[in-house]
């Protein structure tokens, strides 16, 4: 599976759907940031069930209960043939977000990384305790010990390529790769990941700086495969 991480503001998801399909992507991921609109509602308004795209929505776990998250995903997936997945992030918090407010839990955007990580572990336990509608989840992991913790709880992970040791990563997980990246090397990575049952998530540090190059590269990759 090849995913695109869409970080641009005010993105037209219906147009993005068309671009993803025409260039050979399998889906897109969307970030969590308090100044953006909610992506669950935007995706719900833009899903085309004729397209075989998946949508990964990033969530900070302390911002929503596991129960309500499962209800949202169940509702959208009932309408959309199971197209919505979750990326749980204990996350990097921008300074501008810390004063935004709106979170009642003891752990919030102002909490330190350790507290947010511990909350995430409890959150995963509660997801496992759900009797119905457990959402499909990737947990962001940047360290070897967190990767093991998440795998031990039965979850797939999303790991940055510069932190990844491929042999330690279980099939079903996603490796995120930042552009720019040399085209033939990218093709090699996709083949390597695919052979191990891993997906790739491509992203750029600044919106619309590498997007065209990556989209065109993926189209070329798909074209080469179809001609092989």
C-alpha positions in Angstrom: 0.0 0.0 0.0 1.2 3.5 -0.9 -0.2 6.4 1.1 0.2 10.2 0.8 0.4 12.4 3.9 -1.6 15.5 3.0 -0.6 18.4 5.1 -1.8 21.4 3.0 -4.5 23.6 4.5 -7.9 23.9 2.8 -7.4 20.8 0.7 -10.2 19.8 -1.6 -10.5 16.1 -0.7 -12.7 15.3 -3.7 -10.0 16.6 -6.0 -7.4 14.8 -3.9 -9.3 11.6 -4.4 -9.0 11.9 -8.2 -5.3 12.8 -8.0 -4.5 9.9 -5.7 -6.3 7.4 -8.0 -4.8 8.8 -11.2 -1.3 8.6 -9.8 -1.6 5.1 -8.3 -1.9 5.8 -4.5 -3.9 3.6 -2.2 -4.9 6.3 0.2 -4.1 9.4 2.2 -3.3 10.4 5.8 -4.4 13.6 7.4 -2.8 15.3 10.4 -4.1 16.3 13.8 -3.7 20.0 14.6 -6.1 22.1 16.6 -6.2 24.9 14.0 -7.4 22.7 11.3 -10.9 21.5 10.6 -12.0 18.0 11.7 -11.1 15.5 9.0 -13.7 12.9 10.0 -16.5 15.2 8.8 -14.5 16.4 5.8 -13.8 12.8 4.7 -17.4 11.7 5.2 -18.5 14.5 2.8 -15.9 13.5 0.2 -15.8 9.7 0.1 -16.4 8.0 -3.2 -17.3 4.4 -2.7 -16.4 3.6 -6.3 -12.7 4.4 -5.4 -10.6 1.9 -3.5 -8.9 4.6 -1.3 -8.2 4.4 2.4 -8.1 7.4 4.7 -5.8 7.5 7.8 -6.8 10.1 10.4 -4.3 11.2 13.0 -5.6 11.6 16.5 -4.1 12.6 19.9 -5.7 10.0 22.2 -6.4 12.3 25.1 -8.5 14.4 22.9 -11.3 11.8 22.5 -12.3 8.7 24.4 -11.7 5.2 22.8 -15.4 4.6 23.0 -16.4 7.6 21.0 -13.6 7.2 18.6 -14.9 3.7 17.8 -18.4 5.1 17.3 -17.2 7.7 14.8 -15.1 5.1 12.9 -18.0 2.6 12.9 -20.4 5.2 11.5 -18.1 6.3 8.7 -17.0 2.8 7.8 -20.6 1.7 7.6 -21.2 4.3 4.9 -17.8 3.9 3.3 -17.0 0.2 3.1 -14.3 0.4 5.8 -12.2 3.2 4.4 -11.2 5.0 7.6 -8.2 4.0 9.7 -6.6 5.8 12.7 -3.1 6.9 13.5 -2.6 7.4 17.2 0.1 10.0 18.1 1.3 10.9 21.5 2.9 13.5 19.4 5.0 16.6 19.0 3.0 19.6 20.2 3.5 23.0 18.6 4.0 25.8 21.1 1.1 27.7 19.5 -1.2 24.8 20.3 -0.5 24.6 24.0 -2.7 27.5 25.0 -5.6 26.4 22.7 -7.4 24.5 25.4 -10.5 22.4 25.1 -9.2 19.2 26.7 -10.5 18.2 30.1 -8.3 15.2 30.9 -5.4 15.3 33.3 -3.1 14.6 30.3 -3.3 17.3 27.6 -1.2 19.2 25.1 0.8 20.8 27.9 1.8 17.4 29.4 5.3 16.1 28.9 6.2 13.3 26.5 6.4 10.7 29.2 2.9 11.4 30.5 1.5 11.4 27.0 3.2 8.1 26.2 1.8 6.5 29.4 -1.7 7.7 28.6 -1.3 6.3 25.1 -0.5 2.8 26.6 -3.7 3.0 28.7 -5.6 4.1 25.7 -4.5 1.1 23.7 -5.6 -1.2 26.6 -9.0 0.4 26.5 -9.3 -0.1 22.7 -8.5 -3.7 23.3 -11.3 -3.9 25.8 -13.9 -2.7 23.3 -16.4 -5.4 22.7 -17.6 -3.9 19.4 -16.3 -1.7 16.6 -12.6 -1.7 17.4 -11.1 0.7 14.8 -8.1 -0.2 12.7 -5.2 1.6 14.3 -1.6 2.4 13.5 0.4 3.7 16.5 3.2 6.1 15.8 6.5 4.8 17.2 9.9 6.4 17.1 11.8 4.3 19.5 12.6 0.5 19.7 11.0 0.1 23.1 7.8 1.8 22.2 7.6 -0.3 19.0 7.8 -3.4 21.2 5.2 -2.1 23.6 2.7 -1.4 20.9 3.3 -4.7 19.1 2.9 -6.5 22.4 -0.6 -5.0 22.7 -1.5 -6.2 19.3 -1.3 -3.0 17.3 0.3 -2.1 14.0 2.7 0.8 14.0 3.8 3.7 11.9 7.5 4.3 12.0 9.8 7.0 10.4 12.2 5.5 7.9 15.2 7.1 9.6 14.2 5.3 12.9 13.4 2.0 11.3 15.2 -1.3 11.4 13.1 -3.2 8.8 13.8 -6.6 10.3 12.2 -5.5 13.6 9.0 -4.3 12.0 6.0 -6.6 11.8 3.9 -7.0 8.6 0.9 -4.7 8.5 2.9 -1.6 9.7 3.6 1.6 7.8 7.0 3.2 7.2 6.9 7.0 6.6 9.5 8.4 4.2 10.1 12.1 3.7 10.7 13.7 0.3 12.8 14.7 -1.5 14.0 11.2 -2.3 15.7 10.0 -5.4 13.2 8.2 -7.7 14.9 4.9 -8.3 15.8 4.6 -4.6 12.1 5.2 -3.8 11.1 2.4 -6.1 13.6 0.1 -4.4 12.1 1.0 -1.0 8.6 0.4 -2.1 9.5 -3.1 -3.5 11.5 -3.9 -0.3 8.7 -2.8 2.0 6.0 -4.6 0.0 8.0 -7.9 0.1 7.9 -7.7 3.9 4.2 -6.8 4.1 4.8 -3.2 4.9 3.1 0.0 3.5 4.8 3.3 2.7 3.6 6.8 3.7 5.2 9.6 1.7 5.3 13.2 2.9 7.0 16.5 2.5 8.2 18.9 5.2 6.5 21.9 3.6 3.1 21.6 1.7 3.4 21.5 -2.1 7.2 21.6 -2.3 7.6 18.0 -3.4 4.1 16.8 -4.0 4.2 16.9 -7.8 7.5 15.1 -7.9 6.3 12.3 -5.6 2.9 11.9 -7.4 4.6 11.7 -10.8 7.2 9.2 -9.4 4.4 7.0 -8.1 2.6 7.1 -11.4 5.8 6.0 -13.1 6.3 3.2 -10.6 2.8 1.9 -11.2 3.2 2.2 -15.0 6.4 0.2 -14.8 4.8 -2.5 -12.8 1.9 -2.8 -15.1 4.2 -3.1 -18.1 6.5 -5.7 -16.4 
